[in-house]
Amino acid sequence: MNLNSRAEIERMHKIRNSKILKELMDKDISVIFDDPLENDMILNMGPQHPATHGVLRCVLRLNGENIIKLVPELGYLHRGYEKLAENMTYHDFIPFTDRNDYLAPLSNNVGIALAIDNSLGIEAPPRAQWIRTLVAEIARISSHLMAMGSTCLDVGAVTMLLWTFTEREKLYDIIELITGARFTTSYTRIGGVANDIDDATLAKLKDWLDQFPNEMRYFEKLVHKNRIFVDRIAGIGIIEPEKAIALGLTGPVLRGSGVARDLRKDMPYLVYDQLDFNVITFNDCDVWSRYMVRIEEMKESAKLIRQILEKMPKGRVKLVEPKSVLPDKQDVYTKMEDLINDFMLTNFGAAPEPGETYTAIEGPKGELGYFIVSDGTGYPWKLKIRATSSANLQGLPAMAEGSMIADIVAIIGSIDPIMGEADK
């Protein structure tokens, strides 16, 4: 099979959208539970389902094996992170962001730190900005490896999940050397990062980069020419670019519909304007396209990390700003002024000027934004998180309606949702 054949993908899509199914979908179904057709069935998929990537409930209306209507339902975690943020200082909230998209905690850390910096009107030192960019790209590869493995698992290719987990473990070893933790890192700080990265750790990262392309080629050989795997994900979950934009989809889900929207290029932050990389898009608008965007983005992230290792300057990794940034511990223990500043910031927090700021980064799953409303105190009056997964799940009904029930698993996997951030 020619994987680049648009005609082949369109043929498979047409099979799944037969004339009979179109006639069913054209009928007036105003509410999924009202007036069921004679042969229709209502089915709950989740929230306790291994393929819903967390506690996601999908209410399906089926005619035979065809999905006529789908309603995704969130709300099974009740985490209340945005309300918690209003009752703690900005610095105290940083560890909570690890638990949102828990497959990319470093990226979340970078996003909240950049948002707080912007609210305070400060900027991290150059080396800290390069390090933030570095760990954000490490997080992107880690997250996409998980997406690759879980997508394959969702359609029956179990081996791939084990292989991608192995590669992620190698990255976690490096993350532990950088941050002191493997999973919930809490690495960023207001005005910088918690600690510098030593040369030995950077050397280990370079060694990992040297072996990564061969591992990726090995992964791709296993599944990308496997007819069963390709048939399960090509030509299903179609969402056209106009619909994707209208629903507010971002990240690989949007770029899989051919829309070259990437905040790293369109609204550069940190040091992305000093780096050379491509925005990956695929135009077939299906599960295969969204899957392939993530595969190619891992290669681009590896290219970015190499550039960062070559260009990263020396210097401080945290800003010296007594009213906003916690001083180094050695200074707290030896200097009275820093001890006082540490006490004041720990107890009362850094206080931005009253006003509103919105800061967004290109997270692994798309636009991750933080809307901060300050009343001039050290506690946010409002901290709204634009969680990528909850936004992207808006596209699930459009992708699923018209598909087969067996396809819903692959379609959910192609969105790559994390319910920790979707139901924040």
KALIN-V5327 format. One record per backbone hydrogen bond with DSSP energy under -1.0 kcal/mol. CO is the residue of the C=O (numbers start at 1). NH is the residue of the N-H. E is the energy in kcal/mol with one decimal. If there is no record, write none. Layout:
BEGIN
co->(CO | CO)
nh->(NH | NH)
e->(E | E)
END
This chain:
BEGIN
co->(2 | 5 | 6 | 7 | 8 | 9 | 10 | 11 | 12 | 18 | 19 | 20 | 21 | 22 | 24 | 27 | 37 | 41 | 43 | 45 | 47 | 49 | 54 | 57 | 58 | 59 | 60 | 61 | 61 | 62 | 63 | 65 | 66 | 67 | 69 | 71 | 73 | 80 | 81 | 84 | 85 | 89 | 91 | 93 | 94 | 96 | 97 | 100 | 101 | 104 | 105 | 106 | 107 | 108 | 109 | 110 | 111 | 112 | 113 | 114 | 115 | 116 | 117 | 117 | 125 | 126 | 127 | 128 | 129 | 130 | 131 | 132 | 133 | 134 | 135 | 136 | 137 | 138 | 139 | 140 | 141 | 142 | 143 | 144 | 145 | 146 | 147 | 148 | 149 | 150 | 151 | 152 | 153 | 156 | 158 | 159 | 160 | 161 | 162 | 163 | 164 | 165 | 166 | 167 | 168 | 169 | 170 | 171 | 172 | 173 | 174 | 175 | 176 | 183 | 187 | 189 | 191 | 192 | 198 | 199 | 200 | 201 | 202 | 203 | 204 | 205 | 206 | 207 | 208 | 211 | 212 | 213 | 214 | 215 | 216 | 217 | 218 | 219 | 220 | 223 | 226 | 227 | 228 | 230 | 233 | 236 | 240 | 241 | 242 | 243 | 244 | 245 | 251 | 252 | 254 | 254 | 255 | 255 | 256 | 259 | 262 | 262 | 263 | 269 | 271 | 272 | 282 | 285 | 286 | 287 | 288 | 289 | 290 | 291 | 292 | 293 | 294 | 296 | 297 | 298 | 299 | 300 | 301 | 302 | 303 | 304 | 305 | 306 | 307 | 308 | 317 | 321 | 321 | 328 | 329 | 331 | 335 | 336 | 337 | 338 | 339 | 340 | 341 | 342 | 343 | 344 | 345 | 355 | 357 | 359 | 361 | 361 | 366 | 368 | 369 | 370 | 371 | 372 | 373 | 373 | 374 | 378 | 382 | 384 | 385 | 386 | 387 | 388 | 389 | 391 | 392 | 393 | 395 | 396 | 397 | 400 | 403 | 404 | 407 | 408 | 409 | 410 | 411 | 412 | 418 | 418 | 419 | 424)
nh->(5 | 9 | 10 | 11 | 12 | 13 | 14 | 15 | 16 | 22 | 23 | 24 | 25 | 26 | 27 | 29 | 40 | 62 | 60 | 58 | 49 | 52 | 56 | 73 | 45 | 71 | 43 | 68 | 69 | 41 | 66 | 405 | 63 | 402 | 61 | 59 | 57 | 84 | 85 | 87 | 88 | 93 | 94 | 96 | 97 | 99 | 100 | 102 | 104 | 108 | 109 | 110 | 111 | 112 | 113 | 114 | 115 | 116 | 117 | 118 | 119 | 120 | 121 | 122 | 129 | 130 | 131 | 132 | 133 | 134 | 135 | 136 | 137 | 138 | 139 | 140 | 141 | 142 | 143 | 144 | 145 | 146 | 147 | 148 | 149 | 150 | 151 | 152 | 153 | 154 | 155 | 157 | 156 | 158 | 162 | 163 | 164 | 165 | 166 | 167 | 168 | 169 | 170 | 171 | 172 | 173 | 174 | 175 | 176 | 177 | 178 | 179 | 180 | 185 | 194 | 192 | 319 | 189 | 202 | 203 | 204 | 205 | 206 | 207 | 208 | 209 | 210 | 211 | 212 | 215 | 216 | 217 | 218 | 219 | 220 | 221 | 222 | 223 | 224 | 226 | 230 | 231 | 232 | 234 | 288 | 287 | 244 | 245 | 246 | 247 | 249 | 248 | 255 | 256 | 257 | 259 | 258 | 282 | 285 | 261 | 265 | 266 | 267 | 272 | 274 | 275 | 258 | 239 | 290 | 291 | 292 | 293 | 294 | 295 | 296 | 297 | 298 | 300 | 301 | 302 | 303 | 304 | 305 | 306 | 307 | 308 | 309 | 310 | 311 | 312 | 193 | 324 | 325 | 332 | 333 | 335 | 339 | 340 | 341 | 342 | 343 | 344 | 345 | 346 | 347 | 348 | 349 | 374 | 372 | 370 | 363 | 368 | 363 | 361 | 386 | 359 | 384 | 357 | 381 | 382 | 355 | 90 | 373 | 371 | 387 | 369 | 391 | 392 | 393 | 394 | 395 | 396 | 399 | 400 | 401 | 403 | 67 | 407 | 411 | 412 | 413 | 414 | 415 | 416 | 421 | 422 | 423 | 81)
e->(-1.8 | -1.7 | -2.7 | -2.2 | -1.9 | -2.2 | -2.3 | -1.8 | -1.5 | -2.1 | -2.0 | -1.7 | -2.3 | -1.7 | -1.0 | -1.1 | -1.7 | -3.1 | -3.2 | -3.0 | -1.6 | -1.6 | -2.3 | -3.3 | -2.9 | -2.1 | -2.8 | -3.2 | -1.3 | -2.2 | -1.8 | -2.4 | -2.3 | -2.4 | -2.8 | -2.5 | -2.0 | -2.1 | -2.1 | -1.8 | -1.1 | -1.2 | -1.1 | -1.1 | -1.1 | -1.1 | -1.3 | -1.5 | -2.0 | -1.8 | -2.5 | -2.0 | -2.1 | -2.4 | -2.4 | -2.3 | -2.0 | -2.4 | -2.5 | -2.3 | -2.0 | -2.3 | -1.2 | -2.3 | -1.9 | -2.1 | -2.5 | -2.6 | -2.0 | -2.4 | -2.7 | -1.9 | -1.8 | -2.0 | -2.4 | -1.6 | -2.0 | -2.4 | -2.7 | -2.6 | -2.4 | -1.6 | -2.1 | -2.7 | -2.5 | -2.8 | -2.3 | -1.9 | -2.3 | -2.6 | -1.0 | -3.1 | -1.7 | -1.4 | -1.1 | -1.9 | -2.8 | -2.2 | -1.7 | -1.8 | -2.3 | -2.1 | -1.4 | -1.6 | -2.7 | -1.8 | -1.3 | -2.8 | -2.4 | -1.4 | -1.9 | -3.0 | -1.9 | -1.2 | -2.6 | -2.2 | -2.3 | -2.4 | -1.9 | -2.2 | -1.9 | -2.2 | -2.0 | -2.3 | -2.2 | -2.2 | -1.9 | -1.2 | -1.5 | -1.6 | -2.5 | -2.3 | -2.0 | -2.5 | -2.7 | -2.0 | -1.1 | -1.2 | -2.3 | -1.8 | -2.5 | -2.5 | -1.4 | -2.6 | -1.5 | -2.0 | -2.5 | -2.4 | -2.2 | -1.9 | -2.3 | -1.4 | -2.7 | -1.9 | -1.7 | -1.4 | -1.6 | -2.0 | -1.5 | -2.1 | -1.6 | -3.2 | -1.7 | -2.0 | -2.0 | -1.5 | -1.1 | -1.7 | -2.0 | -2.4 | -2.6 | -2.2 | -1.2 | -1.6 | -2.5 | -2.2 | -1.6 | -1.8 | -2.7 | -2.1 | -1.7 | -2.3 | -2.6 | -1.9 | -1.8 | -2.3 | -2.5 | -1.6 | -2.0 | -2.4 | -2.4 | -2.0 | -3.2 | -1.8 | -2.1 | -2.4 | -1.9 | -2.4 | -2.4 | -2.6 | -2.1 | -2.5 | -2.6 | -2.4 | -1.9 | -2.7 | -1.1 | -3.0 | -2.7 | -2.7 | -1.3 | -2.5 | -2.3 | -2.3 | -3.4 | -2.1 | -2.7 | -2.3 | -1.9 | -1.6 | -1.8 | -1.0 | -2.9 | -3.2 | -1.5 | -1.4 | -1.5 | -2.8 | -2.1 | -1.3 | -1.9 | -1.4 | -2.1 | -2.6 | -2.5 | -2.6 | -2.9 | -1.3 | -2.3 | -2.5 | -1.9 | -1.7 | -1.0 | -1.2 | -1.2 | -1.9 | -2.2 | -3.1)
END
